[in-house]
């Protein structure tokens, strides 16, 4: 089998590289050709993809502004603003324009000067520059041309991949998002899902799309469906490449997120807590359409911005639960399960280690005026400094009453820490206090206005349904 794979890899006209844009485009070429792997591409299959790309480019370039095909032209303009089919002075004659676009993907000249492809290292003779390369002049990407050069060497396979990119990226009218993942099957699923969505855009335009989940939710669903593989980290590159102000934003998930979504789907309380969260995050406009997709907003809480580790999920759960008396009791139970699962999976932490502090606070709250003391704790719960003062007060009061509760210095230090660590520990403590109060028959949480309970169906992170529909 290894020998067969080596032969296929060497004869395939396309290689999968480590460049995010080429990689997404290469997967898109494979998906459009019906291949499970990029290595399975043949020259004949590549020719078919070229015809598909050329046809869609030309159709969008001559389309009327009120058609779905014209929205595909907007996508191309956002990625290749200086190319011939997106230029304001492009020819509107189909034959002439087709001839010009076909020239972009002609085989390399066997007699031309030999160069090495910038992306995959193959021999090539064609130079590409700003007019045909996406994200060329971003200040975040070091890909502006050196002085005195005419372009970057790009082989035919990579040229096709770079223009197949829109089929595999998650698109808006002005930006694109591509996925890098340690697990190539997650990448392929992300591209496959987006290729179907691209078909809708070409036919119906962006206004004809249903409210669909964003790239973060699509990524989590792919991680969930490949949870039996080794845990994998992901990176999302979201970028815009127009002639005004190109930009690039990078976010990603840690390897623990793959384990988290797998465990989340298997735990009924955590799964329902996740649904409660994205319902709380969802926003609709006056027409009743989703202005903010709740599944995507929840998924983004598991993504860190480049170079940062923020633990946004516990912080959001705290923000949503601060006024606990207005939150449904079963929602608090579920969000407690969700928070406990997060710290257990992402940090290999025993959530029960926080219980001695919760017991101290609950004993103090139950002594007298429970509602007033709980509100005093709630006001202090979000601040390490204020919580420290409250713990000293509660501990002193219990000591005078002949009760003691030992708290390990390390645990106390974690609770009072600044940054995401402190938020994470204090949020977990907050839910443990509420649960302990409930055990003592001091119920915290709304008893009416609960969200409708749902069956224990398998959770999906991508809540849209267009993954089961095919478009030409």
N, C-alpha and C positions, 0 to 999 in steps of 0.2 A: 504493500500500500504506500509506503514512504517513497518508493521509487516512482510509482505512478504519479503521486502528488508533485514530485520534483519535476517530472517531465511536463505536467500540465502547467506548473508555475513558469517554466522556462519558455513555453510556447504561447502562453496567454498574451494577448496584445495589451493587457492592462495589469498594473500592479497596485496593491494596497499599501500606501505609504503612511508615515506618521504625521503628515501634514493634515490638519483638521478639515480643510476645505477639499483637498484632493481625496481624502479618505471618504468623506460623505458622498462626493460625486462618484467615486469608484463603486461604492455600494449601490448608489442609485442606478448606475449603468447595469450592474448585475441584476438588480430587481426588475428593471425595465426589460432585460433580456430573459428573465425567468430563471436565472442561475442562483443556486444556493450559496455559491462562493464566488468571489472575484476571480479566483484562479481557474474557474470553469469557463471563463469567457473565451470565445473563439473569434477569429477575424470575421466570420460570417455573422455572428451575433452582434459584434460591434458595428458592422455595417447597418444592421437593422436599427440599432439605437441611434446611429447618426441620422438616418432617415427620419426617425421619430422626432429627434431634437430639431433638425432643420425645418421639418414641417410645422411644428408648434411655434418655432421662432418666427417664421414667415407669416403664419396665420395671425399671430398676435400683432405683428408689425403693421399689417394692412387692415386690422380690424377697426370697426366703428367704435367710438368711445362708449356706447351704451351696451356693449356686449361683454360676456365673460372673458372672451379671448383678449380684450383690451386690458383687462385687469392682469392677465398674464404678462402683457407687455410692460405694465407698471413694475411687476416683479423683476423682469429683465433689466428695466431701466435703473432700478435701485442697485442691481448687482454689476451691471456692465454699462454705465452711463455714457461711455464714449465709443461704444461699438457701432458698427454700421446699421444693424437693425433697430437700434434704440435712438439713433441720432435724429434730431429734428428734421434734417434734410434727407432722410432716408428715401429711397425710391419706393413708390407705392405699387409698382408693377411687380406682380408675383414672380414672374420668370426672372427678371433682372435681380430682384432681391434674393431669390433662391440661389442664383448663381454665386452671388457674393457671400452668402452664408455658407454654402458648401465649401467654399475656398478655405474657410476657417479650419476645416477638419480633413483636408487633403493629406494623404500619406507623406512622410518626409521624403525629400529629394535625395535619392541615392547618390547623386553626384555633388551634392552641396557640401559646404564645410562641416566637418563632424564636430558635434558638441555633446555634452552630457546633460540630460534632462534635469532641470532644477529639482523636480519632485521625486522621480523614481530612479534616476541614474542611467536610464537607457540612452543609447545613441540617438541623436536627433539633429535636425538641421533648421527647424523653425524657431524664430524668436517671437515672443509675445510680450507686449507691454501694457500700458494702462488701458488701452482701448478694449482689450479682451480679457484681462485678468480681474477677478473680483477682489475687492478690498485692497486695492493696490497702494493707495497713498495714506493709509491710516497711520497716525502718529504712534499707535500702540504696536504696530507690526513692522518689523525691519525688512520691508520688501520694496523700498524705493530703489530705482535703478542707480548703480554707480555711475559717476560722470563718464561720458564718452562711450557708453554702451547703448545699443539699439533695443535691447529687450532681454528677457530671460529665455533660455532654451527650454522648450516644452515639447515633449514627444506627442505623437498623435493620441495615444491612449489617455494621457493626462489632459490633453486639450478637450477631448470628449467629456472626461470626468468633470472638468471645471465648468462645463456648460450643462452637464446633467445635474449639477449641484442643486438647482431649485427644486428638482423632483424629490430629492431626499431630505431637504431642509424643512424646518417648520417656518412658515412664511407669514409675514404681514405685507401690506402694500409697500412698505419702505424698509423692511429689515428681514434678515434670515437668521435662523439658529441651527447650528449643527452639533452633533453629539460625538464625543470621544469616550470610549469605555474600554476597560481592561478585558471585557468579554465581547468578542466580535458579534456574537448572536444578538446581544442587546442592541448593538449598532444597527444590525440588519433589520431588526424589528422596528426600531425607530424610523429608519428610512422607508420601510414598507408601508407603515402607517401614514407617513407624510406623502408618499407617492399617490396614495388614494385621495388624500386631501387636495393635492395639486391637481388631480383630475377634476375635482369639483370646481376649483378656482378657474380652470381653463374653460369649463362649460358654463358655470353659473355666475362667476365673479365672486368677490368677497361678500357682497350683500346677499348672495344666495346661499352662503354657508350657514348651517345651524350653529348654535352656541357650542363650540368645541373646546375641549381641554387644551391647555397650552403645553409647551415642550417639557416643562418640569413634570406635569402629570403623566404625559406619555412616557417619559423616562422611568418614572416609578413603576408604571404598569409593566414595562419591559423587564425591569429588575425583578419584579414580582414573578413574572412568568418564567424567568430563568433562575429562580431562587435555588434550584437544586445544583446549579453550577457553583464554582468557587465564588465567594463574595467579590464584587468588583466595584471599583471607584469609577465615577463618571465626571466629565467636564462638558459644559455647554458653552459654546462660543456664539454669542449673539452680536451681530454686526450690521452696520449700514455702510454702503459704499457709493455715495452720490458725489456730485461735484461741489457740494457746499461744505459739509462738515462730517467726514467719515468718523465712525466711532466703533469701538470694540468693548464688549463686556464679557467677562469670563466668570462663571460660577460652576460649582460642582458638588458632588456628594462624596463623603468618605466611604470606605468599604463597609463600615458598620451599618450604613443606611440599607444596603441590600439585605443584611440579616434582619434589620428592623422591620422592613416592609413584609418580609416573609413571616416573621413572628406575629406581626400586627394582623395579618390576614387570618391567622390561625387562632387568635384570641378573641372571643366574642365581645367582651367588654371594650377592649382596645379598638376593635374594628368599628363598633358602634360609636365610640368616642371620636374616632376619626371622621365619621359621617356627621356627627353633631358639630364638629369643628368646621368642616367645609360648608355646612349649611349656615353657620353663624357668619362665615366670611363672605358668603355669596351676596352680591348686590345686583338689583335689577333696575332698569330705567323705567321711564313713564310708560313705555310701550310694553312693558313686561318682559323684555329681552334681558338676558344676563349681561350686565355691564361689567361685572367682575365674576369670573367663573370660580366658584368656591373650591372645586377640586384642585384647580391650578394654584389658587392662593394658598391652600393648605400644603400642597406639594412644595412650594417655594420655601416653606419653613425648614425643609430638610436640606436645602442647598446653601452652601457657604460662598460668599463672594471671594474672589481670588485672593489668596494669602490670609484669609480670616477664618476663624472657627467661632461661630457666633451662637450656636445652640438656640436658634430662634423659636423652636417649637415650645420648650418650657416657658420662655418669656411670653409667648402669645397665650398659652394656657393660663398663665398668671393674670395677664391683662384682661382676659375674658371672664375670669372667675373672681376678680377683686370684690365685686358686690355679690357675694355668694348667696345671699338671701333671695336674690332675684333669679337665680339659676336653678333649673329643674334638678331635683335630687338625683335622678338617674343619670343626668348629664355630668354632675360632679363625680359620681361613682365611676363613670366611664373615663372622664378626663384624668382621674387619679390613676386608673389602670394604664392609660396611655402614657402618662408621665413616668410611672414606675417602669414600664417596659422600655422607655427611651433611655433612662439612666442605666438600666440593667444591661441593655444590649450595646449601647454606644460607649459606655465607660466601664462595663463589667463590674458594676457597683451593686451591692446588696441594698435594695431600697429600704429594708427593715432597719438598717443601721441608724436611721433618722428617728426611730420610735422613742428612744429615751427623751429627746427634746420635746417631741409631741406630747408625751405623757406628762412632762413637767408643766407645759403650757395648759393642757386640758385640766389637770388637777387644780391649777391656779384659777382658771376660768370658772370651774365648777364650784369654787368656794363660796362666791357671792356675786350677785348681779351678773349672771352668765352672759346676758346679751351685751351689757356695757363692756365687760372685759373682753368679750370676743371682738367687739368693734375696736377696742384699744389695740388688741393684737393685730387685727387686719390692717390698721393704719401703719403699724410698725413692720409688717411682714415683708414689705418690698425693699427695705433699707437695712443694710448690715449694721449701721450705726444705731438706728432706732431699735432694731431687734435685740442688739446687745444690751441696751439699757433696759428693755422690757424683760429679758431673761434674768438680768441681775435683780430687778425688782421682784419678779415672780419667785426666783430662787430664795431670796431673802425672806419673803413672806412665808413660804413653805417651811423654811428652816426654823423660823420663830414658832411655827405651829407644830414643830417636832417631826417634820417630814423632810426627807432628803432625796435628791435625784442626781446621781453622778452623771456628768457629761464629759466624754473624752475630749481633751484639748484639741486633738486633731479634727474631730467632728465639728467642734465649735469654730475652729479656724476656717473650715470649709464653708460653714453657714455664713460667716461674716465676711467672706472674701469678696473682692470687687470683681466686676466683669461677669462673663457668662457663667463661670463656676458658681459664684454666689447666687445668681438668679436661679440656676438649676437646682441648687440645694434648697433654697428658700421656697421655691415653688413646690417641690416635693413635700417639704415640711407642711406647707399650707394645706395640701390635700390630706395629709396624714392627720392633722389636727381636726379637720372637718369630719373625717371618718371616725376618729376616736370620740368626738362629741356625739356623733350619731349613736355610737355604741352605748353611750351613757344616757340615751334617750333625749339628748338636747339636739334636735334636728335643725340643721342648717341647710337651706335650699328651698326653693319654691315647691309648693305642693300642688299648684295648679299651673295651667299653661304649658304643660310638658309637651315636648315634641312627640309626635306619633312614633310608637315603637315599631320597628320593622322586623321582618323575618331574618333569620340568620343566613341570608344568601351570601355567596362569596363576594368579598369586597373587590371593587375595581377602583384604581386610582385615576384612570382615564375614564370619565363618566360619559363621554360621547358615544354615539352608536354608529358612526360612519365607518368604523373599522370592518363592518360586516357587509358593506355595500361596495360594489365595483362600478367604476366609471371608465368609459373608454378613454 
